Amino acid sequence: MFGTVVWALIGVVILLVTWRTGIGMLRSVTTPPPPPPPPGEMRRINVRYRCGVCGVELRMVMAPDEDPPPPRHCQEDMDLVAPVE
């Protein structure tokens, strides 16, 4: 008798955890993405550049806009490196 009650309680706990997880996942899918940041704030990007003169590579992860101008190295603009993916 005691063993049956314990197994029933364990089953109810598993059911509640599964239910809450499922509802949380559904809510996360239905919420809209946050609005973009106002102009002038830093944005996350992932862009790689290479110096055409000496071969130095640079990875840019933050910029004020999504398409920043290339940085300069060896007095020349760096070349955009295409992603491997």
mmCIF file of the C-alpha atoms, coordinates in Angstrom:
data_MODEL
# 
_entry.id   MODEL 
# 
loop_
_atom_site.group_PDB 
_atom_site.id 
_atom_site.type_symbol 
_atom_site.label_atom_id 
_atom_site.label_alt_id 
_atom_site.label_comp_id 
_atom_site.label_asym_id 
_atom_site.label_entity_id 
_atom_site.label_seq_id 
_atom_site.pdbx_PDB_ins_code 
_atom_site.Cartn_x 
_atom_site.Cartn_y 
_atom_site.Cartn_z 
_atom_site.occupancy 
_atom_site.B_iso_or_equiv 
_atom_site.pdbx_formal_charge 
_atom_site.auth_seq_id 
_atom_site.auth_comp_id 
_atom_site.auth_asym_id 
_atom_site.auth_atom_id 
_atom_site.pdbx_PDB_model_num 
ATOM 1  C CA . MET A 1 1  ? 0.000  0.000  0.000   1.00 0.00 ? 1  MET A CA 1 
ATOM 2  C CA . PHE A 1 2  ? 2.758  2.478  0.966   1.00 0.00 ? 2  PHE A CA 1 
ATOM 3  C CA . GLY A 1 3  ? 4.762  1.633  -2.177  1.00 0.00 ? 3  GLY A CA 1 
ATOM 4  C CA . THR A 1 4  ? 1.761  2.348  -4.412  1.00 0.00 ? 4  THR A CA 1 
ATOM 5  C CA . VAL A 1 5  ? 1.248  5.797  -2.848  1.00 0.00 ? 5  VAL A CA 1 
ATOM 6  C CA . VAL A 1 6  ? 4.948  6.657  -3.303  1.00 0.00 ? 6  VAL A CA 1 
ATOM 7  C CA . TRP A 1 7  ? 4.873  5.623  -6.975  1.00 0.00 ? 7  TRP A CA 1 
ATOM 8  C CA . ALA A 1 8  ? 1.672  7.629  -7.514  1.00 0.00 ? 8  ALA A CA 1 
ATOM 9  C CA . LEU A 1 9  ? 3.265  10.740 -5.951  1.00 0.00 ? 9  LEU A CA 1 
ATOM 10 C CA . ILE A 1 10 ? 6.392  10.315 -8.081  1.00 0.00 ? 10 ILE A CA 1 
ATOM 11 C CA . GLY A 1 11 ? 4.164  10.025 -11.166 1.00 0.00 ? 11 GLY A CA 1 
ATOM 12 C CA . VAL A 1 12 ? 2.268  13.197 -10.250 1.00 0.00 ? 12 VAL A CA 1 
ATOM 13 C CA . VAL A 1 13 ? 5.536  15.111 -9.711  1.00 0.00 ? 13 VAL A CA 1 
ATOM 14 C CA . ILE A 1 14 ? 6.877  13.944 -13.091 1.00 0.00 ? 14 ILE A CA 1 
ATOM 15 C CA . LEU A 1 15 ? 3.585  14.938 -14.736 1.00 0.00 ? 15 LEU A CA 1 
ATOM 16 C CA . LEU A 1 16 ? 3.697  18.436 -13.208 1.00 0.00 ? 16 LEU A CA 1 
ATOM 17 C CA . VAL A 1 17 ? 7.344  18.996 -14.162 1.00 0.00 ? 17 VAL A CA 1 
ATOM 18 C CA . THR A 1 18 ? 6.669  17.856 -17.737 1.00 0.00 ? 18 THR A CA 1 
ATOM 19 C CA . TRP A 1 19 ? 3.544  20.035 -17.932 1.00 0.00 ? 19 TRP A CA 1 
ATOM 20 C CA . ARG A 1 20 ? 5.360  23.160 -16.670 1.00 0.00 ? 20 ARG A CA 1 
ATOM 21 C CA . THR A 1 21 ? 8.291  22.560 -19.033 1.00 0.00 ? 21 THR A CA 1 
ATOM 22 C CA . GLY A 1 22 ? 5.965  22.161 -22.025 1.00 0.00 ? 22 GLY A CA 1 
ATOM 23 C CA . ILE A 1 23 ? 3.971  25.280 -21.205 1.00 0.00 ? 23 ILE A CA 1 
ATOM 24 C CA . GLY A 1 24 ? 7.186  27.264 -20.711 1.00 0.00 ? 24 GLY A CA 1 
ATOM 25 C CA . MET A 1 25 ? 8.524  26.134 -24.092 1.00 0.00 ? 25 MET A CA 1 
ATOM 26 C CA . LEU A 1 26 ? 5.276  27.072 -25.839 1.00 0.00 ? 26 LEU A CA 1 
ATOM 27 C CA . ARG A 1 27 ? 5.300  30.522 -24.228 1.00 0.00 ? 27 ARG A CA 1 
ATOM 28 C CA . SER A 1 28 ? 8.898  31.127 -25.276 1.00 0.00 ? 28 SER A CA 1 
ATOM 29 C CA . VAL A 1 29 ? 8.009  30.339 -28.902 1.00 0.00 ? 29 VAL A CA 1 
ATOM 30 C CA . THR A 1 30 ? 5.019  32.688 -28.961 1.00 0.00 ? 30 THR A CA 1 
ATOM 31 C CA . THR A 1 31 ? 6.726  35.748 -27.428 1.00 0.00 ? 31 THR A CA 1 
ATOM 32 C CA . PRO A 1 32 ? 7.981  38.214 -30.065 1.00 0.00 ? 32 PRO A CA 1 
ATOM 33 C CA . PRO A 1 33 ? 11.701 39.048 -30.253 1.00 0.00 ? 33 PRO A CA 1 
ATOM 34 C CA . PRO A 1 34 ? 12.827 42.195 -28.457 1.00 0.00 ? 34 PRO A CA 1 
ATOM 35 C CA . PRO A 1 35 ? 12.924 45.409 -30.509 1.00 0.00 ? 35 PRO A CA 1 
ATOM 36 C CA . PRO A 1 36 ? 16.258 46.423 -32.037 1.00 0.00 ? 36 PRO A CA 1 
ATOM 37 C CA . PRO A 1 37 ? 18.397 48.789 -29.964 1.00 0.00 ? 37 PRO A CA 1 
ATOM 38 C CA . PRO A 1 38 ? 18.145 52.517 -30.688 1.00 0.00 ? 38 PRO A CA 1 
ATOM 39 C CA . PRO A 1 39 ? 20.637 53.994 -33.164 1.00 0.00 ? 39 PRO A CA 1 
ATOM 40 C CA . GLY A 1 40 ? 24.062 54.666 -31.695 1.00 0.00 ? 40 GLY A CA 1 
ATOM 41 C CA . GLU A 1 41 ? 24.073 51.759 -29.222 1.00 0.00 ? 41 GLU A CA 1 
ATOM 42 C CA . MET A 1 42 ? 26.456 48.883 -29.724 1.00 0.00 ? 42 MET A CA 1 
ATOM 43 C CA . ARG A 1 43 ? 25.098 45.791 -31.494 1.00 0.00 ? 43 ARG A CA 1 
ATOM 44 C CA . ARG A 1 44 ? 26.412 42.230 -31.477 1.00 0.00 ? 44 ARG A CA 1 
ATOM 45 C CA . ILE A 1 45 ? 27.968 41.209 -34.801 1.00 0.00 ? 45 ILE A CA 1 
ATOM 46 C CA . ASN A 1 46 ? 30.429 38.534 -35.932 1.00 0.00 ? 46 ASN A CA 1 
ATOM 47 C CA . VAL A 1 47 ? 32.655 39.842 -38.746 1.00 0.00 ? 47 VAL A CA 1 
ATOM 48 C CA . ARG A 1 48 ? 36.256 38.891 -39.589 1.00 0.00 ? 48 ARG A CA 1 
ATOM 49 C CA . TYR A 1 49 ? 38.779 41.055 -41.423 1.00 0.00 ? 49 TYR A CA 1 
ATOM 50 C CA . ARG A 1 50 ? 42.279 40.365 -42.785 1.00 0.00 ? 50 ARG A CA 1 
ATOM 51 C CA . CYS A 1 51 ? 45.011 42.864 -43.615 1.00 0.00 ? 51 CYS A CA 1 
ATOM 52 C CA . GLY A 1 52 ? 46.023 42.514 -47.263 1.00 0.00 ? 52 GLY A CA 1 
ATOM 53 C CA . VAL A 1 53 ? 49.562 43.747 -46.550 1.00 0.00 ? 53 VAL A CA 1 
ATOM 54 C CA . CYS A 1 54 ? 50.740 41.770 -43.510 1.00 0.00 ? 54 CYS A CA 1 
ATOM 55 C CA . GLY A 1 55 ? 48.002 39.137 -43.035 1.00 0.00 ? 55 GLY A CA 1 
ATOM 56 C CA . VAL A 1 56 ? 46.840 40.163 -39.548 1.00 0.00 ? 56 VAL A CA 1 
ATOM 57 C CA . GLU A 1 57 ? 43.301 38.937 -38.844 1.00 0.00 ? 57 GLU A CA 1 
ATOM 58 C CA . LEU A 1 58 ? 40.721 40.729 -36.699 1.00 0.00 ? 58 LEU A CA 1 
ATOM 59 C CA . ARG A 1 59 ? 37.335 39.604 -35.414 1.00 0.00 ? 59 ARG A CA 1 
ATOM 60 C CA . MET A 1 60 ? 34.790 42.335 -34.678 1.00 0.00 ? 60 MET A CA 1 
ATOM 61 C CA . VAL A 1 61 ? 32.012 41.372 -32.248 1.00 0.00 ? 61 VAL A CA 1 
ATOM 62 C CA . MET A 1 62 ? 30.448 44.764 -31.353 1.00 0.00 ? 62 MET A CA 1 
ATOM 63 C CA . ALA A 1 63 ? 29.676 47.742 -33.603 1.00 0.00 ? 63 ALA A CA 1 
ATOM 64 C CA . PRO A 1 64 ? 27.265 50.695 -33.665 1.00 0.00 ? 64 PRO A CA 1 
ATOM 65 C CA . ASP A 1 65 ? 25.582 49.313 -36.800 1.00 0.00 ? 65 ASP A CA 1 
ATOM 66 C CA . GLU A 1 66 ? 25.187 45.903 -38.443 1.00 0.00 ? 66 GLU A CA 1 
ATOM 67 C CA . ASP A 1 67 ? 27.443 46.730 -41.419 1.00 0.00 ? 67 ASP A CA 1 
ATOM 68 C CA . PRO A 1 68 ? 30.449 48.633 -40.015 1.00 0.00 ? 68 PRO A CA 1 
ATOM 69 C CA . PRO A 1 69 ? 33.152 50.095 -42.265 1.00 0.00 ? 69 PRO A CA 1 
ATOM 70 C CA . PRO A 1 70 ? 36.358 48.022 -42.385 1.00 0.00 ? 70 PRO A CA 1 
ATOM 71 C CA . PRO A 1 71 ? 39.103 48.976 -39.936 1.00 0.00 ? 71 PRO A CA 1 
ATOM 72 C CA . ARG A 1 72 ? 42.508 50.173 -41.167 1.00 0.00 ? 72 ARG A CA 1 
ATOM 73 C CA . HIS A 1 73 ? 45.804 48.350 -40.660 1.00 0.00 ? 73 HIS A CA 1 
ATOM 74 C CA . CYS A 1 74 ? 49.152 49.087 -42.344 1.00 0.00 ? 74 CYS A CA 1 
ATOM 75 C CA . GLN A 1 75 ? 47.507 52.310 -43.611 1.00 0.00 ? 75 GLN A CA 1 
ATOM 76 C CA . GLU A 1 76 ? 45.094 50.240 -45.770 1.00 0.00 ? 76 GLU A CA 1 
ATOM 77 C CA . ASP A 1 77 ? 41.475 49.135 -45.315 1.00 0.00 ? 77 ASP A CA 1 
ATOM 78 C CA . MET A 1 78 ? 41.263 45.512 -44.170 1.00 0.00 ? 78 MET A CA 1 
ATOM 79 C CA . ASP A 1 79 ? 39.559 42.917 -46.401 1.00 0.00 ? 79 ASP A CA 1 
ATOM 80 C CA . LEU A 1 80 ? 36.363 41.172 -45.275 1.00 0.00 ? 80 LEU A CA 1 
ATOM 81 C CA . VAL A 1 81 ? 36.926 37.431 -44.760 1.00 0.00 ? 81 VAL A CA 1 
ATOM 82 C CA . ALA A 1 82 ? 34.033 35.279 -45.949 1.00 0.00 ? 82 ALA A CA 1 
ATOM 83 C CA . PRO A 1 83 ? 32.661 32.927 -43.268 1.00 0.00 ? 83 PRO A CA 1 
ATOM 84 C CA . VAL A 1 84 ? 33.631 29.269 -43.611 1.00 0.00 ? 84 VAL A CA 1 
ATOM 85 C CA . GLU A 1 85 ? 30.065 28.081 -42.895 1.00 0.00 ? 85 GLU A CA 1 
# 
